[in-house]
Amino acid sequence: MSSIPTGPVGPVDATQVPRFAGPSTFARLPALDQVRHADVAVVGVPFDSGVSYRPGARFGPSHVRASSKLLRNYNPVQEIAPFAIQQVADAGDIVCNPFDIDSALLDIDRGARSVLDRADRLVTIGGDHTIALPLLRVLHEAHGEIAVVHFDAHLDMWDTYFGADVTHGTPFRRASEEGLIDQTGSMHVGIRGPLYSKRDLTDDQALGFQVVGSHEMDDIGWRGTLERVAARVGDRPMYVSIDVDVLDPAHAPGTGTPEAGGLTSRELLSILRGFAGWNLVGADIVEVAPAYDHAEMTGIAAAHVAYELISAMAPRPQEDH
């Protein structure tokens, strides 16, 4: 007889095992090999060899997992128990080459495929933003062109850095050039700070993205932002990619390229809750660099971002968005 349960297995009960003890998985959920199949797998990619400024995001997955111990079973805003109505499991980390970006891309590709053999969707914790490219390559095979909703202070659409064409600043240009993204349905949210030139914006538009800048939040708020995303994405397959530096450094200091004037954690979480019932095929949260964090502020924010994404992926009656 197999010891693997047939129904969803949730987190360790915090009333029986204190939060500072128990498993070190995300939200103290079961590991993927402890369940038959997962609706959603949380997987880490501890890779940061594509960064252009501060390193350290390779320690992001373990930091976010540690910060996720306070997550609980019921999401009162989304009115759903995300771990009870779908099986969520922690797939551990994808081991990738820290010295060679091309080799690391292949490692991430193989690792993501292996996890998807046992799970329907991935919520990936990085690592730097380079990892979005191989993840989109894998998901494109299953879903075709994907509408990418990219939360970030930066466009990440530049061509090269020091002659390297795949870095944390280039993944969405490469994805657009390779035909992985839906150029009629993709967006950046939270962009801010100085650019190299005005051409950065025109190149970005030509490659298929519209922008909601951080400065617009004062006028349209999170609701207006969500409305713009909904109008752009429609019912397309959607991938959400979140660089934690979309948040203001006051809310997320632990990142590699901070920019003043960002979103609050409340604004970001409110937008993500609006994705419930959408055709969300995958997501990542990247650029958490714990060496620059304070009191787990960034790790806790990232853990709650993952929780809202997992909640949004949970099955519910079909609703228009």
Secondary structure, 3 states (H helix, E strand, C coil): CCCCCCCCCCCCCCCCCCCCCCCCCHHHCCEHHHCCCEEEEEEEECCCCCCCCCCCHHHHHHHHHHHHHHCCCCECCCCECCCCCCCEEEEEECCCCCCCHHHHHHHHHHHHHHHHCCEEEEEEEECCHHHHHHHHHHHHHHHCCEEEEEECCCCCCCCCECCECCCCCCHHHHHHHCCCECCCCEEEEEECCCCCCCHHHHHHHHCCEEEEEHHHHHHHHHHHHHHHHHHHHCCCCEEEEEEHHHECCCCCCCECCCCCCCECHHHHHHHHHCCCCCCEEEEEEECECHHHCCCCHHHHHHHHHHHHHHHHHCCCCCCCC
